[in-house]
Amino acid sequence: MTKYVISGASGSLGRKITEQLLEKIPAENLSVSTRTPSSLDALSQGGVAVHAADYNDPVALERAYAGSDVLMLISSLAVTKRVPEHRNAINAAKRAGIKHIVYTSTAGIHPQNPTLSASDHIVTEDDLRRCGIGYTIMRNACYAEVFPTVAAQPVLRSGEWVQVEGNGKLAPISKNDIARTAVACMLDPARHDGAVYEVTGPDLVSFRDIAAMASEVYGVPIRYVPVSIDQRYALLDAMGVPRQYAEGMDGHPDAHLWCSEEMVTADIAFQAGYHGILTHHVEFITGQKPRSLREVFELCKGKDYNDC
Ligand SMILES: NC(=O)c1ccc[n+]([C@@H]2O[C@H](COP(=O)([O-])OP(=O)(O)OC[C@H]3O[C@@H](n4cnc5c(N)ncnc54)[C@H](OP(=O)(O)O)[C@@H]3O)[C@@H](O)[C@H]2O)c1
């Protein structure tokens, strides 16, 4: 009987993967790991083994992964510091006897992509290719839920969708569809061994399209405002967003919550076309098409990011 472990199970994607995997396998075949086991009490009461393990703690990681065959490795949030964290997880997986790792990378993997977070994933993807055990890389496009929630909130207040200028496109995907894809890869590692999937939604859209969609769904006029890179930085400076990551930023222990360098380099990459990728990999892997951005907008309208 194959045993599974999900690392990063307490996060928004990890919870969806866990829920969907438990529809297919008994709880006793699943372990999960997190730095905050108390956040997963409900799982533990349902018979899932919950382990405490930080990506900075190789011994705890090995303990958490021991006895499992397939690891779902959800990438850490510590952008620019997470390569060694992921390396710890991969090496712990090898020591623990894991046979296959499914990893959450990002869309737009390219040596010239200026996005801070992409550079981390490039190195971890290489580590996986060399690690000597089976792997599947999921290059997840931008979460569709971000646009009707986190991105729309300031726009609905100001009536302006401000974006670094350019004509880039992207194919946002819902977290539910990413989770379905991850579960399918975990359940059939032989079929997906060595594969690199571009996990995209069904449509390529520009930011101008997204602003128009927000306007239609929320029923308010929204003006699309392209700005230069310097203007974008100046706007974020005025909002008090720090340029770079710093320890304790936003009161979060990882200091991971959006510095402007991360946001603006991501915008530059979007508008330069690095995310202009549309595939049918979700349907190829799961047999089912992913939701459109419009459907996600309707489902998430008026909700918080974490509730949709
Ligand atoms: N494609 C996109 O648009 C997009 C959007 C958002 C995020 N992401 C990326 O996708 C990945 C997962 O996203 P998510 O939405 O599930 O994020 P999330 O809700 O913030 O969850 C992050 C998970 O990572 C775990 N984690 C973070 N640092 C850790 C560490 N040092 N050791 C062990 N576990 C750690 C957290 O566990 P504990 O805190 O409980 O330990 C949590 O379970 C992240 O890499 C994130 O950057 C992608």
The ligand as an SDF file (V2000), in Angstrom:
LIG
                    3D

 48 52  0  0  0  0  0  0  0  0999 V2000
    1.2340   30.5120   -8.3270 N   0  0  0  0  0  0  0  0  0  0  0  0
    0.8040   31.5050   -7.5270 C   0  0  0  0  0  0  0  0  0  0  0  0
    0.1120   32.4610   -7.9280 O   0  0  0  0  0  0  0  0  0  0  0  0
    1.1040   31.4840   -6.0840 C   0  0  0  0  0  0  0  0  0  0  0  0
    0.3780   32.3080   -5.2280 C   0  0  0  0  0  0  0  0  0  0  0  0
    0.6530   32.2440   -3.8880 C   0  0  0  0  0  0  0  0  0  0  0  0
    1.6350   31.3980   -3.4410 C   0  0  0  0  0  0  0  0  0  0  0  0
    2.3250   30.6290   -4.3030 N   0  0  0  0  0  0  0  0  0  0  0  0
    3.3860   29.7440   -3.8420 C   0  0  0  0  0  0  0  0  0  0  0  0
    2.8720   28.4310   -3.6790 O   0  0  0  0  0  0  0  0  0  0  0  0
    3.4070   27.8210   -2.5030 C   0  0  0  0  0  0  0  0  0  0  0  0
    2.3110   27.4070   -1.5370 C   0  0  0  0  0  0  0  0  0  0  0  0
    1.3350   28.3430   -1.5290 O   0  0  0  0  0  0  0  0  0  0  0  0
    0.1100   28.3900   -0.5730 P   0  0  0  0  0  0  0  0  0  0  0  0
   -0.9030   29.1680   -1.3100 O   0  0  0  0  0  0  0  0  0  0  0  0
   -0.2900   27.0760   -0.0280 O   0  0  0  0  0  0  0  0  0  0  0  0
    0.7530   29.2800    0.5810 O   0  0  0  0  0  0  0  0  0  0  0  0
    0.3290   29.4360    2.0850 P   0  0  0  0  0  0  0  0  0  0  0  0
   -1.1380   29.3010    2.2460 O   0  0  0  0  0  0  0  0  0  0  0  0
    0.9410   30.6740    2.6000 O   0  0  0  0  0  0  0  0  0  0  0  0
    1.0250   28.1660    2.7800 O   0  0  0  0  0  0  0  0  0  0  0  0
    2.3980   27.9980    2.8310 C   0  0  0  0  0  0  0  0  0  0  0  0
    2.7260   26.6510    3.4290 C   0  0  0  0  0  0  0  0  0  0  0  0
    4.1420   26.5130    3.4470 O   0  0  0  0  0  0  0  0  0  0  0  0
    4.5260   26.0900    4.7490 C   0  0  0  0  0  0  0  0  0  0  0  0
    5.8380   26.6040    5.0680 N   0  0  0  0  0  0  0  0  0  0  0  0
    6.3050   27.8430    4.8210 C   0  0  0  0  0  0  0  0  0  0  0  0
    7.5530   27.9620    5.2760 N   0  0  0  0  0  0  0  0  0  0  0  0
    7.8690   26.7640    5.8350 C   0  0  0  0  0  0  0  0  0  0  0  0
    9.0210   26.2830    6.4840 C   0  0  0  0  0  0  0  0  0  0  0  0
   10.1110   27.0390    6.6940 N   0  0  0  0  0  0  0  0  0  0  0  0
    9.0130   25.0170    6.9110 N   0  0  0  0  0  0  0  0  0  0  0  0
    7.9330   24.2330    6.7300 C   0  0  0  0  0  0  0  0  0  0  0  0
    6.7890   24.6430    6.1260 N   0  0  0  0  0  0  0  0  0  0  0  0
    6.7700   25.9030    5.6910 C   0  0  0  0  0  0  0  0  0  0  0  0
    3.4670   26.6640    5.6700 C   0  0  0  0  0  0  0  0  0  0  0  0
    3.3700   25.8280    6.8110 O   0  0  0  0  0  0  0  0  0  0  0  0
    3.4080   26.3470    8.3370 P   0  0  0  0  0  0  0  0  0  0  0  0
    3.4610   27.8560    8.3430 O   0  0  0  0  0  0  0  0  0  0  0  0
    2.1940   25.7860    8.9650 O   0  0  0  0  0  0  0  0  0  0  0  0
    4.6050   25.6910    8.8140 O   0  0  0  0  0  0  0  0  0  0  0  0
    2.2180   26.5010    4.8260 C   0  0  0  0  0  0  0  0  0  0  0  0
    1.6770   25.2020    4.9720 O   0  0  0  0  0  0  0  0  0  0  0  0
    4.3460   28.8660   -1.9240 C   0  0  0  0  0  0  0  0  0  0  0  0
    5.6380   28.6080   -2.4310 O   0  0  0  0  0  0  0  0  0  0  0  0
    3.8920   30.1630   -2.5080 C   0  0  0  0  0  0  0  0  0  0  0  0
    4.9500   31.1010   -2.6480 O   0  0  0  0  0  0  0  0  0  0  0  0
    2.0660   30.6430   -5.5960 C   0  0  0  0  0  0  0  0  0  0  0  0
  1  2  1  0
  2  3  2  0
  2  4  1  0
  4  5  1  0
  4 48  2  0
  5  6  2  0
  6  7  1  0
  7  8  2  0
  8  9  1  0
  8 48  1  0
  9 10  1  0
  9 46  1  0
 10 11  1  0
 11 12  1  0
 11 44  1  0
 12 13  1  0
 13 14  1  0
 14 15  2  0
 14 16  1  0
 14 17  1  0
 17 18  1  0
 18 19  2  0
 18 20  1  0
 18 21  1  0
 21 22  1  0
 22 23  1  0
 23 24  1  0
 23 42  1  0
 24 25  1  0
 25 26  1  0
 25 36  1  0
 26 27  1  0
 26 35  1  0
 27 28  2  0
 28 29  1  0
 29 30  1  0
 29 35  2  0
 30 31  1  0
 30 32  2  0
 32 33  1  0
 33 34  2  0
 34 35  1  0
 36 37  1  0
 36 42  1  0
 37 38  1  0
 38 39  2  0
 38 40  1  0
 38 41  1  0
 42 43  1  0
 44 45  1  0
 44 46  1  0
 46 47  1  0
M  CHG  2   8   1  16  -1
M  END
$$$$
